[in-house]
């Protein structure tokens, strides 16, 4: 499935604040912690706990969130299907980065080992 321009626009304008509680619920329901979620977010974006909270408080859009993030150089190793989209086929950079984050959260919730999730070689 290929994202439409409308889908890409929705992803860019969606706020990190609106999605973050769902990430917490998803990982905690599966026995993982908020700290592990933050570890995953930090690996992908470079944001520490304080910065994550600032961005939540600012109600930042995903577009702005990823504009200021320092994307991990190994992020391109995040592949597979998430929400019906094959990550490696997504052309829009913001949508691709949002799906990177979604995939990492999904792997965390599914119980994958942190070393595998973080893809550090």
Backbone torsions as a table, in degrees:
resi	resn	phi	psi	omega
1	UNK	NA	135.5	178.1
2	UNK	-106.0	133.4	177.7
3	UNK	-65.0	140.4	176.8
4	UNK	-84.5	163.7	174.9
5	UNK	-57.3	-35.8	178.7
6	UNK	-65.8	-40.9	177.4
7	UNK	-62.1	-45.5	179.5
8	UNK	-61.0	-39.7	178.9
9	UNK	-65.4	-42.9	177.7
10	UNK	-60.7	-42.6	-179.9
11	UNK	-62.8	-43.7	-178.0
12	UNK	-65.1	-38.1	-175.0
13	UNK	-86.9	-13.5	178.1
14	UNK	-64.9	142.8	-179.5
15	UNK	-91.7	144.8	174.4
16	UNK	-59.6	-37.4	-180.0
17	UNK	-57.4	-38.1	-177.0
18	UNK	-73.9	-25.9	-175.5
19	UNK	-96.2	-31.4	-175.5
20	UNK	-51.9	-46.3	179.0
21	UNK	-60.2	-31.4	178.2
22	UNK	-69.5	-37.6	175.2
23	UNK	-60.6	-47.3	-179.9
24	UNK	-58.8	-50.7	-179.4
25	UNK	-58.0	-45.0	-177.4
26	UNK	-61.0	-48.6	-176.0
27	UNK	-73.6	-38.6	-178.9
28	UNK	-68.3	-34.6	178.4
29	UNK	-61.9	-27.1	-178.9
30	UNK	-100.3	14.0	174.7
31	UNK	85.8	10.8	176.6
32	UNK	-99.6	169.6	-172.7
33	UNK	-113.1	163.3	174.0
34	UNK	-60.3	-37.6	179.2
35	UNK	-62.1	-40.4	177.4
36	UNK	-66.8	-39.3	176.2
37	UNK	-59.5	-45.9	179.8
38	UNK	-64.1	-34.9	176.8
39	UNK	-61.6	-41.6	178.8
40	UNK	-66.5	-45.0	179.5
41	UNK	-63.5	-41.9	179.2
42	UNK	-62.7	-42.2	179.8
43	UNK	-59.9	-44.7	-176.9
44	UNK	-72.6	-41.0	-168.1
45	UNK	-111.1	-21.5	-174.3
46	UNK	87.2	-0.9	-178.2
47	UNK	-79.5	131.7	174.4
48	UNK	-86.8	178.1	-176.9
49	UNK	-56.2	-43.2	-178.7
50	UNK	-62.1	-44.5	-179.5
51	UNK	-67.0	-40.2	177.8
52	UNK	-57.9	-45.5	179.8
53	UNK	-64.4	-41.0	177.1
54	UNK	-58.3	-45.0	-177.8
55	UNK	-66.9	-34.6	175.2
56	UNK	-64.9	-47.1	-179.0
57	UNK	-63.0	-34.3	-179.5
58	UNK	-78.4	-9.5	-177.3
59	UNK	54.8	47.7	-176.6
60	UNK	-71.0	142.6	176.2
61	UNK	-76.0	159.7	176.6
62	UNK	-62.0	-32.7	177.6
63	UNK	-58.6	-50.5	179.4
64	UNK	-70.1	-37.1	178.2
65	UNK	-54.0	-49.4	-177.3
66	UNK	-82.1	-18.7	173.6
67	UNK	-65.1	-37.4	-177.3
68	UNK	-94.6	-10.5	178.9
69	UNK	-70.2	149.4	171.0
70	UNK	-104.1	89.9	-173.2
71	UNK	-59.0	133.6	179.3
72	UNK	-58.4	135.3	-179.4
73	UNK	-62.0	-18.1	177.9
74	UNK	-94.4	7.6	-179.0
75	UNK	-58.7	-30.8	-179.6
76	UNK	-63.6	-14.2	178.0
77	UNK	-78.8	-7.4	177.3
78	UNK	-80.3	111.5	-177.3
79	UNK	-133.1	172.6	177.4
80	UNK	114.4	-169.6	-176.2
81	UNK	-107.8	133.7	174.7
82	UNK	-139.3	129.0	-179.4
83	UNK	54.2	33.6	177.6
84	UNK	84.5	1.4	-178.4
85	UNK	-113.1	131.9	174.1
86	UNK	-80.6	115.4	-172.8
87	UNK	-55.0	-45.0	-175.6
88	UNK	-67.7	-11.1	178.8
89	UNK	-99.4	-5.5	-179.3
90	UNK	-75.2	124.9	-176.3
91	UNK	-92.3	-33.8	-178.7
92	UNK	-70.2	122.8	-174.6
93	UNK	-62.4	-38.3	-179.8
94	UNK	-68.8	-47.3	178.9
95	UNK	-59.0	-41.6	180.0
96	UNK	-62.0	-43.3	-179.1
97	UNK	-67.8	-38.7	176.4
98	UNK	-62.0	-42.5	-180.0
99	UNK	-68.9	-31.9	172.1
100	UNK	-56.1	-50.2	-178.6
101	UNK	-62.8	-44.6	178.2
102	UNK	-57.7	-42.8	-178.0
103	UNK	-65.4	-42.5	179.1
104	UNK	-63.4	-42.9	178.5
105	UNK	-63.3	-41.6	178.8
106	UNK	-61.8	-44.6	179.3
107	UNK	-64.1	-39.6	177.5
108	UNK	-61.2	-47.0	-179.4
109	UNK	-65.0	-29.3	-179.2
110	UNK	-82.4	0.5	174.9
111	UNK	88.2	11.8	178.6
112	UNK	-62.8	145.9	179.6
113	UNK	-67.1	142.0	-176.7
114	UNK	-55.7	-38.6	-179.7
115	UNK	-60.5	-36.3	179.1
116	UNK	-73.6	-40.3	-178.3
117	UNK	-63.6	-42.7	-173.1
118	UNK	-78.2	-12.7	170.4
119	UNK	51.1	34.0	175.7
120	UNK	-86.6	125.9	-175.6
121	UNK	-89.3	NA	NA
